[in-house]
Amino acid sequence: MKTSRQRAQRGAAAVETALCMLVIIPVFMYALFLDDLLRHALDGQETALSTAWDFAVQDYAKKASGQSFSGFSEAQHYARLMYCDHESGLDSFGPGNGPECENDEGHHQELSAHACWLNPGAQQVQCTLNQGDPNAGGGGGPVGAYNVTLHQSYMDQFSKGGIIRCSARLGVQNYLLPKSFLQDFSQVGLARQTMRRADGVHNNAQGSGDLQDDPRGLEGNVYLLPWERIAIVTDTWALTKEQKVERGTKDGDEEGLYVRVAQVYKNQDNPGYSQMSSPAEAFVNEATQEVLSPDVALDQMDPGDDPREPSLSIVPFPESGGPQQEVEQYGSSASYFNSEWRDWDADNNEATHNARGNNYLGCSSPESC
């Protein structure tokens, strides 16, 4: 009697174990698979996010050759080299410097799910300038455009950036989950096709990758992670190069401030300039006949005397003493501030400099300025 009872208990335990295995083993294997998916999702986010921020440090004032601005193509290029192995831990930047961006599979160390840019439907990081994301269906255009001809001509010449959109998407294949489990007890599918590591991860992705739009997620052998998208607006009118323009002189540096001011001041769409230019020439021509020396010519005057040319005065900010310049007058020199550094009222510009990052115009309360 005791032996039959023990046999019955053992039989019940075997049945319970078999039933539990239908749940426990798939749950355990799925946990490993989802852990890999989570890390791959973070890899995709890091790729798109860091690439977009790389555009914040480009030199937009520098003349570009054959591209939107200096550094646009390079930023994407180096980002793809950095993340060709899906993470930023190993960076040797390609052929001749390391295997990460060649056909090396040393970075594929996951247990159950391997991500790869080579999977169908996946995409390495790609960025566009002033365009809609082709994968999002959105529109786009230059940031700050006002549809004003004078403003637009300035943008066309100097605004080389705008809104930059970056996107990336990883594809994942299954190397652990069986397509079905304990078929004698259950015919429910668990996962997409299981790939063999011996066939090569890159070969499985590029040569054998099968992407199918199956709502149940069981057909084919590629799981596509969500698109990772980010956009950044670049301030391309700001100058990174130190500016120095002495009063009464021209500066032809296309990366400088003088050329930018001249573009607006002398633009044909600026009616004030055209209205002033001709009378100024007529005045000097008439004055040379009656008042001025005949040798005086408007074209020979420096920008400080020729109203047809802008006259700027800007020097690098000194460590102390404010933005001062020495000006020769009547055989001697005098020191002048080249901005409203001191107005001998509230001296807001000086107060702002002395309280940088703390207050507005040097005032603890904006209303008091």
GUMAR-356020 format. One record per residue (C-alpha): x, y, z; residue in three letters. Coordinates in steps of 0.001 Angstrom, whole numbers. Layout:
[[X; Y; Z]; ala]
...
END
This chain:
[[0; 0; 0]; met]
[[2821; 2348; 916]; lys]
[[4665; 1591; -2325]; thr]
[[1665; 2373; -4509]; ser]
[[1090; 5648; -2630]; arg]
[[4725; 6672; -3209]; gln]
[[4418; 5813; -6858]; arg]
[[1293; 7909; -7129]; ala]
[[3058; 10843; -5454]; gln]
[[6013; 10499; -7769]; arg]
[[3703; 10372; -10761]; gly]
[[1854; 13474; -9616]; ala]
[[5138; 15299; -9070]; ala]
[[6270; 14387; -12579]; ala]
[[3056; 15701; -14053]; val]
[[3312; 18912; -12010]; glu]
[[6907; 19344; -13096]; thr]
[[6031; 18847; -16744]; ala]
[[3210; 21359; -16494]; leu]
[[5412; 23881; -14679]; cys]
[[8123; 23482; -17277]; met]
[[5671; 24736; -19881]; leu]
[[5705; 28065; -18045]; val]
[[8989; 28306; -16152]; ile]
[[11426; 27517; -18946]; ile]
[[9875; 29881; -21554]; pro]
[[9635; 32656; -18942]; val]
[[13288; 32196; -17980]; phe]
[[14409; 32171; -21612]; met]
[[12254; 35177; -22457]; tyr]
[[13788; 37089; -19536]; ala]
[[17240; 36559; -21010]; leu]
[[15999; 37595; -24448]; phe]
[[14306; 40756; -23144]; leu]
[[17430; 41685; -21171]; asp]
[[19422; 41686; -24421]; asp]
[[16690; 43648; -26194]; leu]
[[16742; 46339; -23489]; leu]
[[20495; 46828; -23820]; arg]
[[20230; 46950; -27617]; his]
[[17480; 49577; -27356]; ala]
[[19793; 51712; -25211]; leu]
[[22569; 51232; -27793]; asp]
[[20276; 52624; -30491]; gly]
[[19313; 55591; -28331]; gln]
[[22941; 56395; -27553]; glu]
[[23845; 56305; -31250]; thr]
[[21186; 58793; -32360]; ala]
[[21488; 61054; -29315]; leu]
[[25255; 61441; -29258]; ser]
[[25445; 61998; -33026]; thr]
[[22936; 64845; -32895]; ala]
[[24907; 66584; -30148]; trp]
[[28104; 66269; -32188]; asp]
[[26640; 68910; -34507]; phe]
[[26506; 71429; -31662]; ala]
[[30291; 71892; -31751]; val]
[[30862; 72295; -35502]; gln]
[[32353; 75500; -36937]; asp]
[[29457; 76828; -38998]; tyr]
[[31235; 80018; -39995]; ala]
[[34026; 78129; -41751]; lys]
[[33612; 77880; -45510]; lys]
[[32432; 74470; -46638]; ala]
[[33316; 72720; -49861]; ser]
[[30659; 70559; -51442]; gly]
[[28511; 70157; -48322]; gln]
[[26027; 72075; -46228]; ser]
[[28625; 73284; -43748]; phe]
[[32101; 72326; -42675]; ser]
[[31864; 69123; -40677]; gly]
[[28354; 67969; -41639]; phe]
[[29429; 64800; -43459]; ser]
[[32330; 64153; -41107]; glu]
[[30098; 64127; -38022]; ala]
[[27953; 61357; -39472]; gln]
[[30952; 59475; -40820]; his]
[[32776; 59290; -37510]; tyr]
[[29566; 58451; -35653]; ala]
[[29024; 55425; -37888]; arg]
[[32609; 54327; -37269]; leu]
[[32167; 54741; -33528]; met]
[[28913; 52795; -33387]; tyr]
[[29526; 50204; -36094]; cys]
[[29830; 47701; -33225]; asp]
[[26660; 49148; -31639]; his]
[[28390; 50738; -28653]; glu]
[[31018; 53368; -27895]; ser]
[[33315; 51270; -25717]; gly]
[[35679; 50125; -28479]; leu]
[[36658; 52880; -30888]; asp]
[[39503; 52466; -33324]; ser]
[[37699; 53975; -36309]; phe]
[[37934; 51412; -38967]; gly]
[[40166; 49843; -41576]; pro]
[[43782; 49535; -40563]; gly]
[[43099; 50651; -37001]; asn]
[[41076; 47773; -35609]; gly]
[[38486; 45136; -36450]; pro]
[[35322; 46764; -35070]; glu]
[[34150; 48184; -38395]; cys]
[[35359; 45293; -40493]; glu]
[[33708; 41884; -40721]; asn]
[[34696; 40994; -37168]; asp]
[[32082; 39451; -34877]; glu]
[[34026; 39765; -31637]; gly]
[[31550; 42345; -30348]; his]
[[28661; 39856; -30613]; his]
[[28838; 38365; -27129]; gln]
[[25144; 38326; -26165]; glu]
[[23541; 35091; -25029]; leu]
[[20166; 35206; -26722]; ser]
[[19660; 38242; -28985]; ala]
[[22168; 39756; -31392]; his]
[[21637; 43247; -32826]; ala]
[[23100; 44244; -36149]; cys]
[[22882; 47215; -38526]; trp]
[[23001; 44720; -41412]; leu]
[[19535; 43321; -40727]; asn]
[[16887; 44213; -43339]; pro]
[[14947; 47271; -42197]; gly]
[[17740; 48451; -39875]; ala]
[[19620; 51692; -40463]; gln]
[[22884; 53091; -39189]; gln]
[[22671; 56638; -37890]; val]
[[21687; 59087; -40604]; gln]
[[21213; 62852; -40282]; cys]
[[19488; 65397; -42488]; thr]
[[19659; 69187; -42534]; leu]
[[16458; 71252; -42851]; asn]
[[14547; 68246; -44131]; gln]
[[11800; 66116; -42708]; gly]
[[12715; 62696; -41374]; asp]
[[12002; 60383; -44342]; pro]
[[10978; 57641; -41912]; asn]
[[8672; 59857; -39844]; ala]
[[6745; 61526; -42653]; gly]
[[7310; 64994; -41202]; gly]
[[8107; 68219; -42997]; gly]
[[10933; 70604; -42388]; gly]
[[12706; 73696; -43551]; gly]
[[15222; 76335; -42569]; pro]
[[14826; 77487; -38997]; val]
[[14150; 81199; -38605]; gly]
[[13094; 81915; -42201]; ala]
[[10789; 84985; -42327]; tyr]
[[10158; 85127; -46090]; asn]
[[11727; 88603; -46153]; val]
[[14143; 89098; -49058]; thr]
[[16770; 91038; -47074]; leu]
[[16659; 88524; -44256]; his]
[[16649; 85551; -46613]; gln]
[[19682; 86777; -48565]; ser]
[[21597; 86934; -45283]; tyr]
[[20483; 83412; -44368]; met]
[[21484; 82089; -47780]; asp]
[[25009; 83404; -47354]; gln]
[[25717; 82835; -43673]; phe]
[[23152; 80437; -42185]; ser]
[[24602; 77048; -43086]; lys]
[[22794; 75053; -40407]; gly]
[[19281; 74939; -39005]; gly]
[[17385; 71926; -37740]; ile]
[[19334; 68673; -37875]; ile]
[[17450; 65405; -37505]; arg]
[[19233; 62141; -36732]; cys]
[[17687; 58665; -36775]; ser]
[[18869; 55099; -36268]; ala]
[[17276; 51668; -36006]; arg]
[[18667; 48314; -34946]; leu]
[[17490; 44892; -36082]; gly]
[[17702; 41908; -33732]; val]
[[17764; 38161; -34365]; gln]
[[16948; 35357; -31932]; asn]
[[19712; 32911; -30962]; tyr]
[[18127; 31200; -27941]; leu]
[[14329; 31044; -27906]; leu]
[[12943; 27990; -29693]; pro]
[[10190; 28678; -32178]; lys]
[[8022; 26271; -30179]; ser]
[[8563; 24367; -26912]; phe]
[[7414; 20872; -25885]; leu]
[[5357; 20372; -29007]; gln]
[[3670; 17283; -27531]; asp]
[[2006; 19485; -24936]; phe]
[[1651; 22831; -26715]; ser]
[[1539; 24014; -30313]; gln]
[[1774; 27721; -29415]; val]
[[4646; 29563; -31104]; gly]
[[7099; 31357; -28836]; leu]
[[9417; 33333; -31090]; ala]
[[10667; 33948; -34572]; arg]
[[13074; 31555; -36185]; gln]
[[16100; 30595; -34089]; thr]
[[19408; 31413; -35793]; met]
[[22629; 29407; -35520]; arg]
[[25742; 31176; -34270]; arg]
[[27889; 28845; -36338]; ala]
[[26457; 30372; -39527]; asp]
[[27876; 33779; -38533]; gly]
[[25918; 36655; -37018]; val]
[[26690; 39065; -39871]; his]
[[25876; 36457; -42490]; asn]
[[22598; 35636; -40747]; asn]
[[21685; 39337; -40705]; ala]
[[22803; 40341; -44174]; gln]
[[22449; 37111; -46125]; gly]
[[19659; 35262; -44348]; ser]
[[17746; 38095; -42715]; gly]
[[14017; 37651; -43286]; asp]
[[11845; 40571; -42220]; leu]
[[8106; 39934; -42280]; gln]
[[5268; 42091; -41055]; asp]
[[3573; 39581; -38808]; asp]
[[1264; 40970; -36071]; pro]
[[1954; 37890; -33944]; arg]
[[5709; 38398; -34240]; gly]
[[6417; 34812; -35266]; leu]
[[7158; 34893; -38986]; glu]
[[10600; 35663; -40372]; gly]
[[13724; 35945; -38237]; asn]
[[14263; 39695; -37642]; val]
[[12881; 41839; -34824]; tyr]
[[13084; 45574; -35577]; leu]
[[13542; 47844; -32577]; leu]
[[11709; 51202; -32583]; pro]
[[13182; 54127; -34515]; trp]
[[15424; 56333; -32411]; glu]
[[14999; 59940; -33533]; arg]
[[16293; 63229; -32196]; ile]
[[16531; 66736; -33617]; ala]
[[18700; 69692; -32646]; ile]
[[18567; 73330; -33745]; val]
[[21961; 74880; -34447]; thr]
[[22675; 78590; -34054]; asp]
[[24719; 79133; -37186]; thr]
[[24816; 82920; -36993]; trp]
[[26994; 82898; -33905]; ala]
[[30707; 83362; -34598]; leu]
[[33337; 81200; -32929]; thr]
[[36327; 83089; -34295]; lys]
[[37712; 86004; -32269]; glu]
[[36765; 89276; -33936]; gln]
[[39054; 92292; -34314]; lys]
[[38185; 95176; -36621]; val]
[[39890; 98532; -36202]; glu]
[[37788; 101630; -36827]; arg]
[[37962; 103015; -40308]; gly]
[[39203; 99781; -41902]; thr]
[[37696; 97034; -44027]; lys]
[[37888; 93341; -43320]; asp]
[[37300; 90815; -46089]; gly]
[[37392; 87717; -43871]; asp]
[[34242; 85787; -44782]; glu]
[[34252; 84227; -41325]; glu]
[[34231; 87631; -39675]; gly]
[[31693; 90162; -38493]; leu]
[[32527; 92959; -40955]; tyr]
[[31456; 90951; -44009]; val]
[[28158; 90115; -42333]; arg]
[[27404; 93723; -41469]; val]
[[28365; 94838; -44978]; ala]
[[26076; 92232; -46522]; gln]
[[23065; 93747; -44759]; val]
[[24137; 97393; -45008]; tyr]
[[24978; 97336; -48724]; lys]
[[22318; 94856; -49817]; asn]
[[20283; 95916; -52847]; gln]
[[17149; 95000; -50905]; asp]
[[18035; 97667; -48331]; asn]
[[16226; 100754; -49706]; pro]
[[17962; 103082; -47272]; gly]
[[21353; 102281; -48742]; tyr]
[[20358; 102914; -52338]; ser]
[[18642; 106170; -51351]; gln]
[[21745; 107361; -49518]; met]
[[24474; 106170; -51880]; ser]
[[23755; 108331; -54921]; ser]
[[23252; 111612; -52968]; pro]
[[26506; 110947; -51093]; ala]
[[28415; 110632; -54349]; glu]
[[26758; 113773; -55742]; ala]
[[27551; 115739; -52588]; phe]
[[31261; 114862; -52657]; val]
[[31518; 115596; -56383]; asn]
[[29972; 119019; -55895]; glu]
[[32038; 119739; -52782]; ala]
[[35297; 119018; -54583]; thr]
[[34443; 121762; -57028]; gln]
[[33667; 124437; -54439]; glu]
[[34833; 123457; -50949]; val]
[[37037; 120363; -50917]; leu]
[[40322; 119782; -52654]; ser]
[[39947; 118453; -56194]; pro]
[[42110; 115535; -55146]; asp]
[[39453; 114262; -52724]; val]
[[37586; 111251; -54089]; ala]
[[34906; 109263; -52362]; leu]
[[36366; 105964; -53548]; asp]
[[39667; 106817; -51853]; gln]
[[38161; 107458; -48421]; met]
[[38400; 104871; -45683]; asp]
[[35168; 103314; -44324]; pro]
[[35139; 105785; -41479]; gly]
[[34597; 108663; -43921]; asp]
[[32807; 106936; -46778]; asp]
[[29106; 106591; -45871]; pro]
[[28721; 103873; -48476]; arg]
[[30870; 101513; -46388]; glu]
[[30087; 100266; -42866]; pro]
[[32533; 101315; -40187]; ser]
[[33024; 98949; -37270]; leu]
[[35128; 99071; -34159]; ser]
[[35530; 95845; -32233]; ile]
[[38503; 94343; -30417]; val]
[[38942; 91253; -28227]; pro]
[[37838; 91873; -24679]; phe]
[[40819; 92562; -22386]; pro]
[[41275; 91005; -18989]; glu]
[[40597; 94336; -17313]; ser]
[[39711; 97898; -18137]; gly]
[[36811; 97320; -20485]; gly]
[[36716; 97251; -24324]; pro]
[[38915; 100274; -25096]; gln]
[[40670; 101369; -28257]; gln]
[[43246; 104065; -28865]; glu]
[[42215; 106594; -31499]; val]
[[44628; 109098; -33057]; glu]
[[43263; 112638; -32960]; gln]
[[45069; 115838; -33869]; tyr]
[[48500; 114322; -33437]; gly]
[[47780; 112524; -30164]; ser]
[[45887; 109442; -29063]; ser]
[[42812; 109169; -26895]; ala]
[[41176; 106126; -25298]; ser]
[[37556; 105318; -26101]; tyr]
[[35156; 102502; -25250]; phe]
[[33989; 100811; -28455]; asn]
[[30585; 99910; -26974]; ser]
[[28165; 101268; -24392]; glu]
[[30452; 99881; -21713]; trp]
[[29816; 102887; -19562]; arg]
[[27010; 105321; -20041]; asp]
[[27659; 106986; -16680]; trp]
[[24085; 106344; -15708]; asp]
[[23621; 102698; -14747]; ala]
[[26611; 101262; -16650]; asp]
[[24497; 98202; -17500]; asn]
[[26990; 96642; -19907]; asn]
[[29779; 96766; -17363]; glu]
[[27465; 95464; -14653]; ala]
[[26386; 92599; -16905]; thr]
[[29985; 91587; -17513]; his]
[[30816; 91704; -13810]; asn]
[[27745; 89654; -12862]; ala]
[[27766; 87122; -15721]; arg]
[[25485; 84157; -15111]; gly]
[[23929; 85699; -12025]; asn]
[[21640; 88533; -13010]; asn]
[[20007; 90214; -15967]; tyr]
[[22002; 93291; -17020]; leu]
[[23713; 93189; -13654]; gly]
[[20414; 93606; -11811]; cys]
[[19042; 91115; -9328]; ser]
[[15568; 92126; -10486]; ser]
[[14931; 92742; -14219]; pro]
[[12355; 95394; -13399]; glu]
[[15008; 97564; -11769]; ser]
[[17133; 97825; -14932]; cys]
END
